[in-house]
Amino acid sequence: MPLRFGTDGVRGVANAELTPELVLSLGRAAARVLGPADRFLVGRDTRLSGPLLQAALAAGLAAEGVTVVDLGVLPTPAVAFASAQHGCPAAVLSASHNPYTDNGVKFFAAGGRKLTDEVEQRLEAAMSAPGGTGPIGGFDDDPGAADTYVAHLVASLEGRTLEGLHVVADCANGAASALLRPTLHALGAIVDVLHDDPDGTNINDGCGSTHPASLQAAVVERGADVGLAFDGDADRVLAVDHQGRLVDGDHLLALYALDLRARDALRGDTVVVTVMTNLGFRLAMAEHRIGVHETQVGDRYVLEALEAGGWSLGGEQSGHVIFRDLATTGDGLLTGLQLLDLVHRAGRPLADLAAAAMTPVPQVLRNVRVRNRDGLAGAAAVWDDVRAVEGELGDHGRVLLRPSGTEPLVRVMVEAADAGVAERAADRLADTVSRTLGA
């Protein structure tokens, strides 16, 4: 496939769109664009295609004279943490929440930062340049990377424990599977773990943050205090309260913002969010005189805004949350620990804390499969209908249409004071997109 970076690296069907040949060329390009570097860290999630594509990427890097360090199966944020620790670039083979048939490559510049649009464009251009013919790089591994990352997670609680807190966690048969239990046990929590037996094909399969029903049921059945649902590469998390209700990224951000503010740790009294963040979050922050800075979708844009503003907290509705003082990217395990710590310190149920933090405005999302997601910008019929719906909603609602950064989809979002109104408006706009751009 023609290489194209989305909101979170490059993705495609493994061995069909994302071929070993393409990934090898991408490795050669990355060595040139993200270097000069003596070492390049590479990790992966639990997909069947992971070892194949990791080998291809490593071959491309080594062909340009770089020593490749194999980190094995690790969450994406653990690879970013290692990149920051060692001061060298890194990559992760993962397609996040997508099915096992997909895979992808995410890069980090030296220091654990996701790449800017400009650097990604340079990578795309470098794919067509001839490869080097100089010295060949070597291969190494870092068997202690996972333990070092777990120690970092435990240290984020600054000596506090989770003694007595009962947690059920869904690892999505992904990269968190081997790390979650030892992390929570080290902090004294009572732990039940679901979907932590990856076989290469079951990642995100009816489980994890995109399919939390089994976790919701388990939390209630086992009388747990909190549930945590991770995605395949564990860079995001959603929570479940003791009544089995889902607590999304907007609610989590509201909880963290109010908690950090109460502890004088919310720098600039500002939170960074994306255009998808619920109107209810914005209203709650206004009530507490906390500023809200908005970016486009993608946690790297959230991080860029945090760094530009000198702020400490930001994230997305999907559960990507960035604590800038603790991490260089969204980190599901870190985010989950911060929530458990908050609940433990508060001594109150998550359900009560979440209800007090914000009241969401009904929000309806529709994903519409299209032939070409770039066609949305010029689809006059679609935008005419958007303006009509916005006119009907007036000041009591909001409409957002955007192409997916990773899939051939247009995402339709409608907010309205009445859930039925939001449903009908979203269905109407989804139908218009489908008729105009549909596959």
N, C-alpha and C positions, 0 to 999 in steps of 0.2 A: 504494500500500500504506500501511497505517497506519505512521507512522515509529516505528522502535524501534531504539535503539542496542544493539549487542552488545558483545562483549569488545573489539572494535577498530573502533569507528565504526559506520556504518550501511551495509548492503549489500543488493543485490537484483539481479534480472535487469534489465540496462540497457534503458531505453525501454519496459519492461513494468511492473516493480515500482518501479524507481528511474527515474522519469520526469523529463524536464526541468522540468516544472511543480513537481514535488515538490522538486527540487534548488534551483530558484529560491526557493521559499518557505523552504527551509533556509538559503539564503544570507542572506535578509532577517533571519531569526531569529538567525543567527550574528553579524551586524553589531550587533544590539541586545544580545545576551547576552554576547558576548566583547569588546565595546567598553567605553568609547569608544576607538576607534582610527582614526587617520587613514589607515593603510595596512593591507592584508590580503594576505598572500602566498598564492599558489595554484600548486601543481604537480600533476603527474599521471604515471601510468605509461603504457605503450605500447598500451593497449586501443583498439580502434576507436571505442568510445563516449566516450573521454576528452575530445576536443575539444568534443563536444556538451554533455556534462555540466559541463565546466569553464566553458563559455560561460554556461550556465544559472546556475551558482553565482556567477560573476562579476557577472551581471546583477542577481541578488538583492542582493549586497553593494553594488554601485554604486547601486542604487535606494534604499539607506539612507544614501547620502552618503559611502561609503567608497571610497578609491582602491585599485583592485585591481592587484597586481603579479604578472604572469605569470612564473613561474619555468621554464616549459616542462616537458619530461620530466626528472624527477629522482627518485632513490630517496626513499622516505618519510623516512629519517633525514636526508637532505640538506635537506629542507624544514624539519624540526625544527631542524637546525643553523642555517639561515637565520633562522628565527623567533627563536632565542636570540641570534643576532648582532645583529639589527635591533630586538629588543624589541617585536615586534608579532605578532598572532595569524596563524595560517596554516592551510591545508587542503590535503589531497592527495586527488585522485581516483584511487582504486585499490581493487581487491578482492584484493590480496595474492596468495595461491596459487590462487585460484579461476580457472575457465576464463574466456576472453575475453568470453563473453556476460554475465558478471556485472560489476558495478562497485560502487563504494562511495565514501563520503566519510569521511575521518578528519580530525579537527580538532586543532590545538595552540593552547593559550593562549599569550599573549605570553610569550616566554622558552623556547618549545619543549617545554612539558610537555603530555602528553595530558590530556584533560579528566577531572575526577572524575565519579562517578555523579550527584552533585547538580547539576553544571553541565549534564550531558547531559539530565537531567530538565527543567531550565529551558529548554533548547533545544527539547525536544519540546513543552513547553507553549507556547512562543513561536511555534510554527508556526501556531497558530490565531489569533494576534493580528493585527489589521489592520496593513498596512505603512505606513511613513512617507510623507509627501508633501513632504518638504523638498528641499534641494539634491541634485543628482545627483553621485555620485562619478566619479572619472576612471579611466583605465586606463594602466598602465605595464608595463615588463618589466625583467628583471635578467639580461642576457646573460652576466654574469660569475659567476652563482651556482654553476655546475658547477665552474669553475676554482677558486673559493674553497674549495669543499668538498673537492676533490681535494688542495689544499694542506694543508687541515686533516688529512686522512687521512695524508698523507706525514709531517707534523710529529708525529703520534702516536708515531712510532718514535724520536723524540728524536735524530735524526742517524744512527741505525743504518741499514744497508741490507740488502737481501735478495740481495746479489750471488751469482750462481751457482745460486740455488735455482730448480728447474724446477717450474712450477705450471701445472696445467690448470684452467680455470675455466668453469663453465656459468652463463651469465647468464639463462637461462630466457626468452630473447627479451623481457626486461623492462627495467626502469628502470636496471639496472646496465650495459646493453649498451655504451653510449658511454663509460663512465667507467673500466671495469676495466683495460683495456689501458694507458691512459696512467698510471694510478696505479701499477701494478706495474712498468712500464718505468721510471718515475721512481725506483724503489727498486732497480733493477738486476736484477730477477728475469727468468728465461727464461719466457715466457708463451705458452701455447696457449689460445685462447678458443673455446668452443663455444656455439652457440645465442645469438648476439649480432646477429641480423638480424631485428628485429621488423617484422611487416607489419600489426599491428593485431589479427590473429586467432590468432597462434601463441604468445602469451604462456602459459607453463606447459604447453604442449602436448607431452606426452611428454618433458619436460626439466625442469631446475631441481631444487630441493630436494625436490619431491614425486615426481620421477621421475629418480633419479640413476643409472640403469643405464648410460646411454651415457657418462656421466662416469667411472664406475667402470672401464668397459672401456678408455676412452681413456687413463686414468692408467697402466694396466698396459701397454697397447700402445706408448705413447710413452716409457715409462721415467721418468715424472715422479716428483718427490718427494712432492707433495701435490696433491689436487684440492679445489676449492671449488665448492659448489652453492648458488646463490642462489634466492630465490623472486622473484615478479614485481615486487615493489616494493623488493626488496633490504634488507628490515629484518631478515632472518635468513639464516643460512648453516649448511650441514652440510659436513663434510670427508670426504675419502677418502684413505686411506694408500696407500703405494706398491704394496701388494698388492691394491688395489681394494676394500678393506673400508671400510664406512661408519663414520664417527666422528660420533655424534650430539651433541646439545646437552648431554646429561648428561656425556659424556666431555670435551667442550670445557670445561665449567665446572670439572670436576675438574682438568684440566690448568692452567687459569688460576689456580684457587685455590691449588694447590701452588706454582706459579711466583711468584705475588704474595706468598705467605707467605714463600718463600725470599728474596725481595727486600725483606722488611719493608714491603710495600705493600698487604697485605690488612687493611684497617682493621677493628678489632674482632675479627679472626680469625673472621669470620662470612661465610657465603654465603647469599643469599636465593634460594629455589627455589619451585616450585609443587607442588601436590598430585600432579602427574603425574611428578615426578622419581623416577627408579629407586631402589629400596631399596639397590642396590649403591653408589650415590653417597653415600647417607647413611652406610653402613658405612665407606666409604673415608674420609670426612671425620672420622668418629668416631675412626678409627685415628690420624689426624694431629692430633686435638684441635682441629679446626676446627668451629665452630658452624654449624648449619643452621637457618635461619628459613624457615617455610613460609607461602605465600600461596595464594589461589585462582588459577586459570589466567588469564593476561593479563599482558603485560609492564608495563602501567601499574600493576598491583598490586605487582609486583616493585619498580618504581621508588619507589612510595609507601613501601614497607617499607625500602628502602635509605636514603631520605631521613630517615625517622623514626628509624632506628637509627644513622645516620651511617656506614653501611657502604659498601664500594666496588664489590662484585661481586655480580651476580645474574643469573638467566636461566631459560630454559625448555628442556625436552627438544627442542622443535621447532627450536632454534637461535637463538631470540631471546636475545641476551646483552647485558647492560647493564654497561658500565664507567662508573660514575657520575662519575668524575673526568674523563672524556673526552666523554661524550655524555648527552643527556637522554632517550634512548629506545634500544630495540634497534636495532643498526646492523650489517647483515650484512657490509658492506665493511670497517668498522672491526674487527669481530670476526675476519674472515678475516685481515686484516693482523697482528693481535695473535698469531694462531696461527702464521702464517708466521715472524714474528719469534721466537717461542718456539722453534720447530723449528730455525731458523737459529742461534740462540744456543746451543741444546743440542748441536748437532752430532750428533744421533741421529735415526733414522727416526721418523716420527709413529707408526708401528705399535708400536714399543717404548715410546714415551712414553705412549701411550694405554693400553696393557696394564698398565703399572706404576701408572697413576693410579687405576684402579678396575676392578672386575670386576662387570659388570651381572648382576642377577638376571633370569631369564627373565620377560619382560613381553609380554603379548599384548593388542593393541588391536582392538576391533571398532567400526565405525560403523554404527548402525542407523537407517535412515530412518523417521521418525515423522510422524504427522499434526500433532501439536502438541508441541513440545519442552517446553512448560511443564507438560504432563501428567505428566511424570516424578515430580514432587514428591508427587502424590497417588495414585500407582499402587501400591496395597497389594500386589498379587500380585508385582510386581517386587521390592519391598523385602523381602517374605517370602523370596523365592528368594535375594536377596543375603545375608540373614542365614544361610540354610542353607549357602550356599557358604562364607561366612566361617567358619562352625563347622567345616566339613570341612578348610579350609586351616589353621586354628589360628594358631599364632604363626609359621608358615613361609610365609605369603603375605599378600596384600593385595588388596582389591577397591575399585574406584572407578567410580561411574557419575555422569555429569554431562551436562546438555544442552549442545550446541554453542552458542557465543555468536553464531555467524554463519550457521548453516545449520539446516534442519529435521532434525537428527540427535541421537541420544543416543549418547554415547561410552562404551563399556564397556572398562575396563582391569582386567586380572587379573595379579598377580605371584605366582609360586610357585617353590620351589626346583627343581622339575622342569618342563621346558618342556611336556611332554605334559599334565600336570595343569593347567597354566595355560591351554593351548589348549582342553581339554575344558570347563573352568569358564567361560571366556570365551564359547565357543559356546553353552553352556547358558543363560547370562544374556542373550546377544544374542537367542536364540530367545524367551525369556520377554518381553523388551522388544518384540520384533517382534509377538508374538501379542497383547500387551496394548495397545501404542500404535502399532503399525505403520501405515504409509501404505497 
